């Protein structure tokens, strides 16, 4: 079974630009979550989607948005990039039937904002 | 206030010893707790989860939960150099949601 696939693996952008990251979950998984990982703050929850609906949202500004498609693939968009948005963005998938499920993480997208 | 706290380490233990990793959480209503392992440059992978007070064993790993004291720990017996990684404690919070709060992780170094 293929794992969680995130593209691209690396991104370099400049301040003010926008970026779109993609995540393909494990086949059969309907829940996709996004996390931001930085050395100082660790893993921070952005949002979670299930069946094309955002079920949970973290404490990030509105510049961070996401969506999920009918095939469970998800995208995350960050507009008006700031230097502080430089981080590893991890996507995780799960079945989505229980809040006590194992999360399967992708390899992440390393975003650098210059 | 951050909901999940971990000592950042590094925690260094000799090969074959028991490594003890600790995590405290702030919300008494938290019910589900997870330990993830993250190797440098890799993504986190689940090692264990625990819901009930007491111990839960899986191979060389034992998770311990004490809800009264609001801490969860992970013991690694017969530590191996391949166990060297960052261990992340995660709590499902708010309970029943699909949101997980992660600690910043404890870096473990097992010395050969």
Backbone of each chain as ProteinMPNN parsed JSONL, in Angstrom:
{"seq_chain_A": "XXXXXXXXXXXXXXXXXXXXXXXXXXXXXXXXXXXXXXXXXXXXXXXXXXXXXXXXXXXXXXXXXXXXXXXXXXXXXXXXXXXXXXXXXXXXXXXXXXXXXXXXXXXXXXXXXX", "coords_chain_A": {"N_chain_A": [[0.854, -1.18, 0.0], [0.638, 2.169, -0.891], [2.225, 4.927, 0.734], [1.623, 8.052, 2.461], [1.689, 10.731, 0.311], [3.459, 13.621, -0.375], [3.757, 16.624, -2.156], [5.335, 19.62, -3.426], [8.629, 18.361, -2.544], [10.485, 20.191, -1.71], [10.442, 23.751, -1.426], [11.073, 27.034, -2.46], [10.355, 30.282, -1.774], [9.52, 33.795, -2.051], [8.947, 36.558, 0.172], [5.583, 37.603, 0.456], [4.629, 36.174, -1.688], [2.478, 33.452, -2.75], [1.693, 30.028, -1.904], [1.082, 26.621, -2.772], [0.53, 23.504, -1.401], [0.551, 19.966, -1.748], [-1.169, 16.936, -0.895], [-1.496, 13.489, -0.891], [-3.436, 11.06, 0.471], [-3.175, 7.841, 2.177], [-4.595, 5.108, 0.476], [-8.037, 4.737, 0.944], [-8.095, 6.127, 3.298], [-9.799, 8.766, 4.792], [-9.465, 11.034, 6.231], [-7.507, 13.916, 6.433], [-4.855, 15.634, 7.813], [-3.058, 18.621, 8.562], [0.115, 19.785, 9.533], [2.418, 22.098, 10.947], [5.87, 22.15, 11.273], [8.45, 23.358, 13.21], [11.747, 24.117, 14.465], [11.64, 25.459, 16.94], [8.968, 25.532, 17.845], [7.941, 23.018, 17.45], [5.632, 20.466, 16.392], [2.769, 21.811, 15.058], [-0.711, 22.019, 14.921], [-2.604, 22.577, 12.033], [-5.026, 22.254, 10.386], [-7.789, 19.958, 9.845], [-9.273, 17.737, 7.574], [-12.157, 16.026, 6.44], [-13.941, 14.001, 4.353], [-14.2, 16.116, 2.483], [-14.778, 18.268, 4.098], [-13.903, 20.723, 6.471], [-13.087, 19.753, 9.599], [-11.744, 20.369, 11.932], [-9.793, 23.037, 13.247], [-6.752, 24.782, 13.657], [-4.837, 27.294, 15.447], [-4.007, 29.261, 13.496], [-3.332, 32.067, 11.308], [-5.685, 33.498, 8.899], [-4.395, 33.404, 6.496], [-3.544, 30.923, 6.009], [-4.919, 28.226, 4.493], [-7.021, 25.512, 3.443], [-8.11, 22.644, 1.537], [-10.124, 19.842, 0.597], [-10.454, 17.23, -1.691], [-12.811, 15.208, -3.576], [-11.623, 12.744, -3.865], [-10.195, 12.459, -1.602], [-7.687, 13.593, -1.601], [-5.677, 16.362, -0.605], [-5.11, 19.868, -0.417], [-3.028, 22.531, 0.672], [-2.913, 25.952, 1.192], [-0.932, 28.848, 1.37], [-1.064, 32.206, 1.7], [0.346, 35.421, 0.912], [3.098, 35.192, 1.879], [5.23, 35.035, 4.75], [8.396, 35.579, 6.407], [8.467, 34.028, 8.691], [6.977, 31.845, 8.03], [8.52, 29.881, 7.103], [9.186, 26.549, 7.237], [8.734, 23.02, 7.979], [6.19, 21.381, 6.436], [3.858, 19.108, 7.283], [1.796, 16.483, 6.289], [-0.812, 14.388, 7.352], [-2.501, 11.282, 7.292], [-5.506, 9.453, 8.054], [-7.986, 6.953, 8.877], [-10.205, 8.287, 9.832], [-12.398, 7.646, 11.322], [-12.353, 7.591, 14.055], [-11.292, 9.522, 16.855], [-9.101, 8.559, 18.039], [-7.178, 7.501, 16.411], [-4.343, 6.147, 14.615], [-2.006, 8.282, 13.178], [-0.717, 8.654, 9.949], [2.101, 9.894, 8.608], [3.248, 11.982, 5.936], [6.257, 12.636, 4.0], [6.692, 15.287, 4.055], [6.79, 18.81, 3.154], [9.325, 20.999, 2.652], [9.419, 24.272, 3.251], [10.882, 27.25, 2.341], [11.095, 30.622, 2.981], [12.173, 33.526, 1.563]], "CA_chain_A": [[0.0, 0.0, 0.0], [1.448, 3.373, -0.941], [2.085, 5.782, 1.904], [1.143, 9.413, 2.241], [2.573, 11.403, -0.639], [3.409, 15.073, -0.365], [4.54, 17.303, -3.188], [6.692, 19.18, -3.727], [9.444, 18.044, -1.384], [11.125, 21.451, -1.307], [9.938, 24.955, -2.067], [11.681, 28.297, -2.066], [9.501, 31.397, -2.188], [9.875, 35.085, -1.458], [7.884, 37.182, 0.957], [4.466, 38.147, -0.297], [4.099, 35.209, -2.64], [1.617, 32.42, -2.189], [2.181, 28.689, -2.205], [0.113, 25.536, -2.62], [1.146, 22.21, -1.128], [-0.386, 18.891, -2.054], [-1.058, 15.73, -0.082], [-2.333, 12.354, -1.272], [-3.445, 10.154, 1.617], [-3.196, 6.403, 1.938], [-5.863, 4.689, -0.103], [-9.04, 4.363, 1.948], [-8.111, 7.112, 4.383], [-10.634, 9.909, 4.436], [-9.079, 12.2, 7.028], [-6.189, 14.484, 6.163], [-4.501, 16.722, 8.722], [-1.849, 19.356, 8.211], [0.884, 20.285, 10.666], [3.629, 22.874, 10.689], [6.921, 21.786, 12.216], [9.606, 24.242, 13.292], [12.609, 23.7, 15.581], [11.276, 26.07, 18.211], [7.574, 25.277, 18.237], [7.558, 21.624, 17.246], [4.523, 20.218, 15.481], [1.574, 22.577, 15.401], [-1.864, 21.626, 14.128], [-3.181, 23.606, 11.178], [-6.427, 21.899, 10.186], [-8.095, 18.581, 9.496], [-10.386, 17.605, 6.643], [-12.782, 14.706, 6.323], [-15.005, 14.039, 3.339], [-14.227, 17.454, 1.855], [-15.21, 19.274, 5.066], [-12.945, 21.002, 7.54], [-13.679, 19.381, 10.881], [-11.021, 21.002, 13.027], [-8.906, 24.111, 12.807], [-5.819, 25.253, 14.67], [-4.767, 28.732, 15.699], [-3.193, 29.942, 12.5], [-4.085, 33.148, 10.65], [-6.48, 33.145, 7.732], [-3.547, 33.211, 5.308], [-3.411, 29.476, 5.855], [-6.203, 27.624, 4.152], [-6.887, 24.196, 2.839], [-9.305, 22.035, 0.985], [-10.008, 18.413, 0.314], [-11.212, 16.853, -2.879], [-13.657, 14.021, -3.409], [-10.771, 11.538, -3.787], [-9.511, 12.637, -0.314], [-6.476, 14.399, -1.739], [-5.847, 17.666, 0.046], [-4.149, 20.93, -0.692], [-2.922, 23.6, 1.647], [-2.465, 27.184, 0.563], [-0.504, 29.931, 2.245], [-0.985, 33.426, 0.916], [1.154, 36.522, 1.449], [4.1, 34.509, 2.696], [6.103, 35.775, 5.653], [9.617, 34.84, 6.725], [8.153, 33.073, 9.745], [6.263, 30.671, 7.503], [9.523, 28.872, 6.752], [8.953, 25.4, 8.116], [8.382, 21.756, 7.35], [4.741, 21.172, 6.496], [3.575, 17.683, 7.26], [0.429, 16.038, 6.095], [-1.034, 13.068, 7.949], [-3.812, 10.734, 6.955], [-6.048, 8.378, 8.882], [-9.303, 6.548, 8.404], [-11.13, 9.359, 10.149], [-13.586, 7.143, 12.022], [-12.202, 7.74, 15.499], [-10.285, 10.514, 17.215], [-7.965, 7.872, 18.644], [-6.524, 6.733, 15.356], [-2.945, 6.368, 14.275], [-1.751, 9.184, 12.06], [0.365, 8.28, 9.05], [2.646, 11.142, 8.102], [4.031, 12.038, 4.723], [7.645, 13.07, 4.179], [6.692, 16.723, 4.296], [7.276, 19.818, 2.207], [10.173, 21.985, 3.33], [9.202, 25.586, 2.657], [11.797, 28.331, 2.739], [10.638, 31.935, 2.527], [13.323, 34.441, 1.571]], "C_chain_A": [[0.891, 1.232, 0.0], [1.181, 4.208, 0.298], [1.498, 7.125, 1.533], [2.165, 10.137, 1.375], [2.369, 12.904, -0.601], [4.281, 15.637, -1.474], [4.33, 18.805, -3.074], [7.455, 18.868, -2.438], [10.11, 19.306, -0.819], [10.524, 22.612, -2.108], [10.713, 26.15, -1.553], [10.826, 29.41, -2.647], [10.037, 32.681, -1.56], [8.672, 35.647, -0.713], [6.807, 37.759, 0.052], [3.861, 37.19, -1.314], [3.123, 34.274, -1.945], [2.124, 31.055, -2.638], [1.059, 27.675, -1.982], [0.861, 24.221, -2.461], [0.092, 21.125, -1.314], [-0.109, 17.658, -1.203], [-2.017, 14.669, -0.607], [-2.297, 11.341, -0.144], [-3.332, 8.692, 1.191], [-4.578, 6.029, 1.413], [-6.821, 4.195, 0.975], [-9.11, 5.301, 3.122], [-8.899, 8.336, 3.936], [-10.3, 11.175, 5.22], [-7.657, 12.63, 6.666], [-5.974, 15.665, 7.096], [-3.218, 17.361, 8.241], [-1.205, 19.896, 9.479], [2.068, 21.092, 10.16], [4.668, 22.471, 11.725], [8.095, 22.747, 12.095], [10.449, 23.822, 14.487], [12.156, 24.253, 16.925], [9.9, 25.685, 18.726], [7.153, 23.824, 18.099], [6.437, 21.517, 16.232], [3.302, 20.993, 15.948], [0.465, 22.272, 14.399], [-2.404, 22.807, 13.332], [-4.675, 23.371, 10.991], [-6.547, 20.439, 9.787], [-9.334, 18.538, 8.627], [-10.861, 16.161, 6.606], [-13.94, 14.833, 5.353], [-15.265, 15.455, 2.85], [-14.652, 18.57, 2.812], [-14.125, 19.481, 6.114], [-13.61, 20.717, 8.871], [-13.024, 20.1, 12.052], [-10.035, 22.025, 12.466], [-8.01, 24.516, 13.962], [-5.815, 26.763, 14.746], [-3.815, 29.447, 14.762], [-4.027, 31.025, 11.825], [-4.776, 32.667, 9.379], [-5.675, 32.989, 6.456], [-3.333, 31.723, 5.008], [-4.796, 28.888, 5.591], [-5.968, 26.269, 3.508], [-8.18, 23.77, 2.194], [-9.036, 20.562, 0.744], [-10.932, 18.079, -0.835], [-11.96, 15.543, -2.636], [-12.845, 12.729, -3.345], [-9.89, 11.552, -2.536], [-8.17, 13.354, -0.417], [-6.725, 15.788, -1.158], [-4.766, 18.631, -0.422], [-4.176, 21.936, 0.444], [-2.335, 24.815, 0.943], [-2.032, 28.184, 1.633], [-0.345, 31.168, 1.368], [-0.108, 34.447, 1.637], [2.208, 35.985, 2.414], [4.936, 35.476, 3.516], [7.324, 34.911, 5.961], [9.344, 33.731, 7.74], [7.389, 31.847, 9.28], [7.232, 29.587, 7.066], [9.429, 27.724, 7.748], [8.818, 24.15, 7.271], [6.883, 21.575, 7.527], [4.46, 19.696, 6.273], [2.086, 17.439, 7.1], [0.317, 14.653, 6.722], [-2.409, 12.57, 7.555], [-4.205, 9.649, 7.944], [-7.419, 8.018, 8.332], [-10.341, 7.634, 8.671], [-12.372, 8.924, 10.901], [-13.543, 7.376, 13.525], [-11.112, 8.758, 15.78], [-9.072, 9.872, 17.864], [-7.168, 7.076, 17.637], [-5.054, 7.085, 15.218], [-2.873, 7.316, 13.081], [-0.574, 8.666, 11.259], [0.852, 9.56, 8.377], [3.349, 10.948, 6.763], [5.437, 12.544, 5.035], [7.772, 14.573, 4.349], [7.152, 17.551, 3.104], [8.065, 20.841, 3.002], [10.036, 23.305, 2.594], [10.194, 26.589, 3.221], [11.293, 29.625, 2.135], [11.787, 32.92, 2.673], [12.871, 35.892, 1.516]], "O_chain_A": [[1.81, 1.327, 0.814], [0.078, 4.208, 0.845], [0.952, 7.312, 0.445], [3.358, 10.148, 1.677], [1.255, 13.399, -0.772], [5.402, 15.179, -1.697], [3.253, 19.237, -2.665], [6.937, 19.104, -1.347], [10.27, 19.453, 0.392], [10.159, 22.477, -3.276], [10.977, 26.265, -0.356], [10.602, 29.474, -3.856], [10.884, 32.656, -0.667], [7.531, 35.251, -0.95], [7.103, 38.337, -0.994], [2.723, 37.369, -1.748], [2.966, 34.3, -0.724], [2.874, 30.935, -3.607], [0.203, 27.854, -1.116], [1.713, 23.87, -3.278], [-1.096, 21.339, -1.071], [1.034, 17.377, -0.84], [-3.213, 14.923, -0.75], [-1.231, 10.811, 0.172], [-3.386, 8.361, 0.006], [-5.593, 6.567, 1.853], [-6.472, 3.355, 1.804], [-10.085, 5.279, 3.875], [-8.69, 8.867, 2.845], [-10.796, 12.257, 4.906], [-6.738, 11.814, 6.605], [-6.797, 16.577, 7.165], [-2.393, 16.718, 7.592], [-1.883, 20.395, 10.377], [2.637, 20.814, 9.105], [4.379, 22.453, 12.922], [8.661, 22.925, 11.017], [9.926, 23.229, 15.43], [12.28, 23.574, 17.944], [9.708, 25.531, 19.932], [6.092, 23.444, 18.596], [6.301, 22.351, 15.337], [2.857, 20.851, 17.087], [0.685, 22.268, 13.188], [-2.631, 23.889, 13.873], [-5.493, 24.198, 11.394], [-5.567, 19.777, 9.444], [-10.324, 19.215, 8.903], [-10.08, 15.217, 6.724], [-14.815, 15.681, 5.523], [-16.403, 15.921, 2.813], [-14.866, 19.702, 2.378], [-13.508, 18.525, 6.582], [-14.59, 21.369, 9.231], [-13.681, 20.402, 13.048], [-9.521, 21.88, 11.356], [-8.454, 24.585, 15.108], [-6.682, 27.429, 14.18], [-2.916, 30.161, 15.206], [-5.254, 30.935, 11.767], [-4.493, 31.588, 8.861], [-6.189, 32.504, 5.448], [-2.987, 31.339, 3.891], [-5.718, 29.05, 6.39], [-4.858, 25.937, 3.09], [-9.204, 24.446, 2.292], [-7.894, 20.107, 0.696], [-12.05, 18.587, -0.928], [-11.761, 14.87, -1.625], [-13.329, 11.723, -2.825], [-8.955, 10.759, -2.419], [-7.578, 13.688, 0.61], [-7.836, 16.314, -1.215], [-3.655, 18.231, -0.772], [-5.204, 22.157, 1.085], [-1.37, 24.701, 0.187], [-2.687, 28.339, 2.663], [0.423, 31.163, 0.406], [0.14, 34.329, 2.837], [2.198, 36.291, 3.606], [5.299, 36.563, 3.068], [7.299, 33.69, 5.804], [9.912, 32.642, 7.66], [7.177, 30.914, 10.054], [6.811, 28.49, 6.697], [9.577, 27.919, 8.955], [8.791, 24.197, 6.041], [6.373, 21.614, 8.647], [4.778, 19.123, 5.23], [1.249, 18.111, 7.704], [1.241, 13.845, 6.631], [-3.366, 13.341, 7.49], [-3.36, 9.018, 8.58], [-7.944, 8.686, 7.442], [-11.233, 7.876, 7.858], [-13.293, 9.715, 11.104], [-14.579, 7.36, 14.19], [-10.131, 8.852, 15.042], [-8.114, 10.565, 18.205], [-6.545, 6.073, 17.988], [-4.592, 8.148, 15.634], [-3.6, 7.157, 12.1], [0.449, 8.282, 11.825], [0.099, 10.223, 7.664], [3.954, 9.909, 6.495], [5.763, 12.842, 6.184], [8.826, 15.077, 4.738], [7.807, 17.058, 2.186], [7.537, 21.474, 3.916], [10.482, 23.442, 1.455], [10.318, 26.747, 4.435], [11.087, 29.719, 0.925], [12.31, 33.123, 3.769], [13.703, 36.798, 1.516]]}, "seq_chain_B": "XXXXXXXXXXXXXXXXXXXXXXXXXXXXXXXXXXXXXXXXXXXXXXXXXXXXXXXXXXXXXXXXXXXXXXXXXXXXXXXXXXXXXXXXXXXXXXXXXXXXXXXXXXXXXXXX", "coords_chain_B": {"N_chain_B": [[-0.773, 28.884, 27.387], [1.177, 26.068, 26.778], [-0.142, 22.911, 25.99], [1.084, 20.458, 26.195], [4.025, 19.213, 27.575], [7.454, 18.557, 27.267], [10.725, 17.46, 28.151], [13.432, 18.725, 26.417], [15.857, 17.502, 26.124], [19.299, 16.694, 25.077], [18.655, 13.272, 25.987], [20.813, 11.023, 27.153], [21.682, 7.662, 27.033], [23.308, 4.582, 27.882], [23.91, 1.836, 25.64], [21.667, -0.883, 25.91], [20.563, -0.089, 28.275], [17.727, 1.222, 30.201], [15.649, 3.592, 28.794], [13.962, 6.46, 29.794], [11.294, 8.412, 29.094], [9.503, 11.388, 29.49], [6.341, 13.115, 29.791], [4.16, 15.801, 30.281], [0.81, 16.987, 30.683], [-1.707, 19.517, 30.359], [-4.511, 19.595, 30.428], [-7.071, 18.201, 32.262], [-9.111, 16.756, 31.207], [-8.164, 15.359, 29.072], [-7.861, 12.399, 27.158], [-6.668, 10.581, 25.423], [-3.514, 9.413, 24.457], [-0.399, 9.622, 22.831], [2.637, 8.257, 21.544], [5.125, 9.239, 19.382], [7.803, 8.527, 17.181], [10.535, 10.189, 15.775], [12.918, 10.143, 13.429], [15.91, 11.868, 12.532], [15.391, 14.108, 9.943], [13.292, 12.684, 8.977], [9.792, 11.698, 8.875], [7.319, 11.731, 11.547], [6.487, 8.665, 13.271], [4.087, 6.447, 14.594], [4.534, 4.973, 17.768], [3.316, 4.006, 20.124], [0.092, 4.031, 21.739], [-2.029, 5.132, 24.398], [-4.788, 4.846, 26.567], [-5.862, 4.253, 29.025], [-5.36, 4.46, 32.586], [-2.288, 3.357, 33.971], [-0.041, 0.771, 32.854], [1.092, -0.016, 29.557], [2.277, -2.421, 27.439], [4.47, -3.068, 24.71], [6.432, -5.039, 23.11], [9.698, -3.919, 23.393], [8.886, -1.556, 24.378], [7.169, 0.429, 26.778], [4.352, 2.125, 27.716], [3.26, 4.479, 30.084], [0.616, 5.729, 31.968], [-0.624, 8.259, 33.993], [-3.26, 9.665, 35.103], [-4.105, 11.174, 37.258], [-1.875, 12.584, 38.081], [-1.313, 13.745, 35.754], [0.558, 12.908, 33.758], [2.399, 11.228, 31.219], [4.431, 8.555, 30.282], [7.195, 7.062, 28.514], [8.869, 4.085, 28.352], [11.832, 2.615, 27.275], [13.143, -0.404, 26.915], [16.282, -2.213, 27.054], [17.808, -0.473, 25.365], [18.78, 0.508, 22.076], [21.275, 1.635, 19.709], [19.883, 2.269, 17.397], [17.555, 3.272, 18.37], [17.957, 5.887, 18.778], [16.644, 8.98, 18.42], [14.113, 11.538, 18.037], [11.529, 11.772, 20.355], [8.142, 12.174, 20.347], [5.486, 13.331, 22.227], [1.992, 13.157, 22.151], [-1.259, 14.521, 22.428], [-4.693, 13.975, 22.208], [-6.612, 16.599, 21.706], [-8.981, 19.252, 21.714], [-10.618, 16.707, 23.69], [-11.954, 13.979, 21.843], [-11.988, 15.288, 19.445], [-10.409, 15.67, 16.214], [-7.945, 16.648, 16.463], [-4.6, 17.005, 17.347], [-2.333, 17.689, 19.88], [1.02, 18.264, 20.018], [3.966, 17.652, 21.9], [7.179, 19.287, 22.104], [9.103, 17.438, 21.874], [11.541, 14.969, 22.902], [14.912, 14.496, 22.603], [16.611, 11.548, 22.119], [19.602, 9.865, 22.763], [21.317, 7.001, 22.208], [24.063, 5.465, 23.39], [26.621, 3.6, 21.978]], "CA_chain_B": [[0.107, 27.848, 27.942], [1.232, 24.894, 25.938], [-0.858, 21.827, 26.639], [1.932, 19.277, 26.344], [5.394, 19.609, 27.87], [8.484, 17.516, 27.288], [12.102, 17.907, 28.289], [13.981, 18.629, 25.066], [17.046, 16.659, 26.12], [19.229, 15.262, 24.792], [18.758, 12.262, 27.006], [21.809, 10.049, 26.706], [21.715, 6.413, 27.809], [24.181, 3.579, 27.258], [23.246, 0.711, 24.976], [21.208, -1.914, 26.822], [19.907, 0.509, 29.45], [16.334, 1.641, 30.043], [15.451, 5.02, 28.562], [12.679, 6.9, 30.333], [10.897, 9.684, 28.499], [8.325, 11.867, 30.207], [5.495, 14.119, 29.151], [3.051, 16.246, 31.124], [-0.222, 17.681, 29.921], [-2.367, 20.476, 31.238], [-5.962, 19.465, 30.518], [-7.46, 16.981, 32.975], [-10.084, 16.014, 30.425], [-7.499, 14.618, 28.004], [-8.145, 10.974, 27.314], [-5.889, 9.728, 24.529], [-2.122, 9.862, 24.464], [0.345, 8.927, 21.782], [4.076, 8.472, 21.418], [5.65, 9.131, 18.03], [9.259, 8.581, 17.052], [10.93, 10.894, 14.567], [14.341, 10.149, 13.119], [16.348, 13.113, 11.913], [15.1, 14.219, 8.522], [12.172, 11.81, 8.607], [8.508, 12.092, 9.437], [6.979, 10.972, 12.758], [5.767, 7.404, 13.141], [3.5, 6.08, 15.873], [5.083, 3.825, 18.485], [2.32, 3.47, 21.033], [-0.939, 4.914, 22.248], [-2.564, 4.638, 25.658], [-5.982, 5.566, 26.987], [-6.239, 3.929, 30.396], [-4.334, 4.566, 33.614], [-1.49, 2.153, 34.155], [1.0, 0.471, 31.889], [0.777, -0.76, 28.339], [3.552, -2.895, 26.926], [4.542, -3.552, 23.327], [7.831, -5.34, 22.85], [10.624, -3.235, 24.302], [8.301, -0.279, 24.764], [6.083, 0.468, 27.756], [3.775, 3.444, 27.966], [2.652, 4.569, 31.408], [-0.272, 6.875, 32.067], [-1.109, 8.601, 35.334], [-4.151, 10.802, 34.86], [-4.189, 12.011, 38.467], [-0.703, 13.459, 38.06], [-1.277, 14.327, 34.404], [1.777, 12.648, 33.01], [2.509, 9.977, 30.474], [5.84, 8.293, 30.034], [7.561, 5.969, 27.611], [10.088, 3.392, 28.729], [12.416, 1.782, 26.235], [14.068, -1.356, 27.541], [17.364, -2.696, 26.192], [17.964, 0.564, 24.34], [19.725, 0.257, 21.003], [21.635, 2.866, 18.981], [18.837, 2.558, 16.416], [16.464, 3.992, 19.053], [18.316, 7.308, 18.836], [15.654, 9.732, 17.649], [13.302, 12.432, 18.863], [10.263, 11.14, 20.718], [7.1, 13.181, 20.485], [4.274, 12.986, 22.963], [0.843, 13.847, 21.556], [-2.519, 14.384, 23.147], [-5.887, 14.316, 21.45], [-7.172, 17.734, 22.455], [-9.885, 18.828, 22.769], [-10.952, 15.286, 23.609], [-13.001, 13.624, 20.904], [-11.798, 15.945, 18.151], [-9.37, 15.084, 15.379], [-6.823, 17.568, 16.61], [-3.608, 16.469, 18.256], [-1.33, 18.626, 20.353], [2.299, 17.587, 20.18], [5.064, 18.265, 22.62], [8.291, 19.629, 21.215], [9.925, 16.244, 21.704], [12.77, 14.702, 23.647], [15.913, 13.829, 21.761], [17.259, 10.433, 22.805], [20.833, 9.364, 22.169], [21.751, 5.741, 22.807], [25.5, 5.39, 23.15], [27.108, 2.229, 21.789]], "C_chain_B": [[0.025, 26.605, 27.064], [0.613, 23.732, 26.683], [-0.004, 20.614, 26.931], [3.379, 19.713, 26.512], [6.313, 18.394, 27.883], [9.84, 18.172, 27.509], [12.784, 17.685, 26.94], [15.212, 17.725, 24.974], [18.261, 17.398, 25.584], [19.343, 14.392, 26.039], [19.714, 11.199, 26.472], [21.798, 8.838, 27.624], [22.657, 5.443, 27.112], [23.344, 2.469, 26.624], [22.89, -0.356, 26.0], [20.481, -1.387, 28.049], [18.436, 0.804, 29.154], [16.303, 3.16, 29.857], [14.052, 5.386, 29.033], [12.369, 8.297, 29.825], [9.578, 10.117, 29.133], [7.61, 13.0, 29.5], [4.41, 14.506, 30.142], [2.064, 17.016, 30.265], [-1.082, 18.487, 30.878], [-3.865, 20.246, 31.4], [-6.373, 18.13, 31.128], [-8.44, 16.137, 32.181], [-9.461, 15.202, 29.296], [-7.622, 13.133, 28.245], [-7.217, 10.075, 26.516], [-4.498, 10.304, 24.35], [-1.3, 8.984, 23.521], [1.83, 9.235, 21.891], [4.486, 8.227, 19.97], [7.174, 9.217, 18.095], [9.577, 9.274, 15.73], [12.448, 10.852, 14.432], [14.668, 11.454, 12.406], [16.088, 13.104, 10.41], [13.948, 13.359, 8.039], [10.888, 12.317, 9.241], [8.193, 11.243, 10.679], [6.251, 9.667, 12.429], [5.303, 6.979, 14.527], [4.197, 4.863, 16.471], [4.001, 3.187, 19.322], [1.251, 4.516, 21.313], [-1.488, 4.291, 23.53], [-3.741, 5.493, 26.062], [-6.266, 5.395, 28.477], [-5.069, 4.108, 31.344], [-3.576, 3.255, 33.739], [-0.47, 2.003, 33.05], [0.449, -0.264, 30.679], [2.098, -1.12, 27.687], [3.432, -3.368, 25.484], [6.01, -3.778, 23.001], [8.734, -4.676, 23.86], [10.057, -1.926, 24.838], [7.178, -0.459, 25.789], [5.629, 1.901, 27.916], [3.096, 3.409, 29.323], [1.823, 5.845, 31.468], [-0.742, 7.051, 33.507], [-1.961, 9.86, 35.187], [-4.247, 11.72, 36.066], [-3.042, 13.023, 38.497], [-0.491, 14.101, 36.695], [0.082, 14.139, 33.736], [1.671, 11.298, 32.315], [3.987, 9.786, 30.162], [6.009, 7.126, 29.07], [8.882, 5.386, 28.091], [10.553, 2.543, 27.561], [13.437, 0.882, 26.901], [15.12, -1.803, 26.535], [17.588, -1.722, 25.029], [19.067, 0.213, 23.345], [20.088, 1.572, 20.318], [20.586, 3.256, 17.949], [17.614, 3.238, 17.048], [16.754, 5.489, 19.147], [17.431, 8.089, 17.868], [15.021, 10.757, 18.58], [11.953, 11.78, 19.103], [9.243, 12.224, 21.062], [5.906, 12.605, 21.229], [3.134, 13.789, 22.345], [-0.42, 13.533, 22.346], [-3.655, 14.769, 22.223], [-6.629, 15.397, 22.236], [-7.759, 18.767, 21.502], [-10.294, 17.36, 22.604], [-12.096, 15.025, 22.638], [-12.901, 14.326, 19.562], [-10.703, 15.209, 17.38], [-8.158, 15.994, 15.344], [-5.871, 16.988, 17.647], [-2.599, 17.557, 18.592], [-0.056, 17.838, 20.627], [3.211, 18.375, 21.107], [6.195, 18.539, 21.644], [9.299, 18.481, 21.081], [11.148, 16.184, 22.592], [13.725, 13.953, 22.735], [16.639, 12.777, 22.591], [18.501, 10.023, 22.027], [21.233, 8.094, 22.918], [23.196, 5.515, 22.392], [25.963, 3.943, 23.082], [28.334, 1.956, 22.651]], "O_chain_B": [[-1.054, 26.163, 26.67], [0.825, 23.583, 27.887], [-0.327, 19.824, 27.818], [3.904, 20.481, 25.705], [5.983, 17.347, 28.44], [10.063, 19.311, 27.097], [12.723, 16.589, 26.382], [15.566, 17.246, 23.897], [18.278, 18.628, 25.624], [20.031, 14.732, 27.002], [19.441, 10.558, 25.457], [21.893, 8.971, 28.844], [22.791, 5.476, 25.889], [22.213, 2.211, 27.036], [23.704, -0.699, 26.857], [19.853, -2.154, 28.779], [17.966, 0.658, 28.025], [16.858, 3.909, 30.66], [13.079, 4.704, 28.71], [13.103, 9.247, 30.099], [8.658, 9.315, 29.292], [8.2, 13.742, 28.715], [3.806, 13.64, 30.774], [2.43, 17.616, 29.254], [-1.17, 18.173, 32.065], [-4.44, 20.657, 32.408], [-6.067, 17.067, 30.588], [-8.59, 14.943, 32.442], [-10.158, 14.436, 28.63], [-7.505, 12.658, 29.374], [-6.999, 8.923, 26.892], [-4.318, 11.501, 24.125], [-1.494, 7.772, 23.438], [2.225, 10.334, 22.282], [4.234, 7.162, 19.406], [7.743, 9.892, 18.953], [8.967, 8.985, 14.7], [13.17, 11.455, 15.227], [13.811, 12.062, 11.763], [16.518, 12.195, 9.7], [13.658, 13.306, 6.844], [10.902, 13.251, 10.044], [8.746, 10.154, 10.839], [5.508, 9.577, 11.452], [6.028, 7.128, 15.51], [4.426, 3.862, 15.792], [3.782, 1.978, 19.251], [1.47, 5.716, 21.149], [-1.421, 3.077, 23.721], [-3.71, 6.716, 25.921], [-6.839, 6.279, 29.114], [-3.915, 3.929, 30.953], [-4.157, 2.176, 33.624], [-0.085, 2.972, 32.396], [-0.517, -1.022, 30.766], [2.932, -0.257, 27.415], [2.44, -3.979, 25.089], [6.738, -2.846, 22.662], [8.554, -4.852, 25.065], [10.687, -1.265, 25.663], [6.355, -1.368, 25.682], [6.429, 2.787, 28.217], [2.435, 2.431, 29.672], [2.283, 6.913, 31.064], [-1.197, 6.104, 34.149], [-1.441, 10.975, 35.151], [-4.451, 12.925, 35.91], [-3.226, 14.175, 38.891], [0.419, 14.911, 36.518], [0.673, 15.086, 33.218], [0.972, 10.384, 32.752], [4.695, 10.735, 29.823], [5.099, 6.328, 28.848], [9.881, 6.094, 28.22], [9.76, 1.838, 26.936], [14.468, 1.346, 27.391], [14.892, -1.778, 25.326], [17.558, -2.112, 23.862], [20.125, -0.301, 23.709], [19.303, 2.519, 20.34], [20.414, 4.439, 17.654], [16.737, 3.723, 16.333], [15.89, 6.266, 19.553], [17.472, 7.878, 16.656], [15.355, 10.831, 19.762], [11.312, 11.295, 18.171], [9.458, 13.061, 21.938], [5.394, 11.537, 20.896], [3.298, 14.972, 22.048], [-0.606, 12.428, 22.856], [-3.58, 15.783, 21.53], [-7.198, 15.133, 23.295], [-7.083, 19.137, 20.542], [-10.309, 16.842, 21.488], [-13.084, 15.759, 22.614], [-13.644, 14.0, 18.636], [-10.145, 14.227, 17.87], [-7.45, 16.095, 14.341], [-6.301, 16.531, 18.705], [-2.083, 18.247, 17.713], [-0.065, 16.864, 21.379], [3.221, 19.606, 21.096], [6.171, 18.082, 20.501], [10.228, 18.549, 20.276], [11.712, 17.207, 22.98], [13.386, 12.913, 22.172], [17.209, 13.083, 23.638], [18.467, 9.856, 20.808], [21.459, 8.126, 24.128], [23.511, 5.391, 21.208], [25.732, 3.16, 24.003], [28.878, 0.852, 22.619]]}, "name": "protein", "num_of_chains": 2, "seq": "XXXXXXXXXXXXXXXXXXXXXXXXXXXXXXXXXXXXXXXXXXXXXXXXXXXXXXXXXXXXXXXXXXXXXXXXXXXXXXXXXXXXXXXXXXXXXXXXXXXXXXXXXXXXXXXXXXXXXXXXXXXXXXXXXXXXXXXXXXXXXXXXXXXXXXXXXXXXXXXXXXXXXXXXXXXXXXXXXXXXXXXXXXXXXXXXXXXXXXXXXXXXXXXXXXXXXXXXXXXXXXXXXX"}
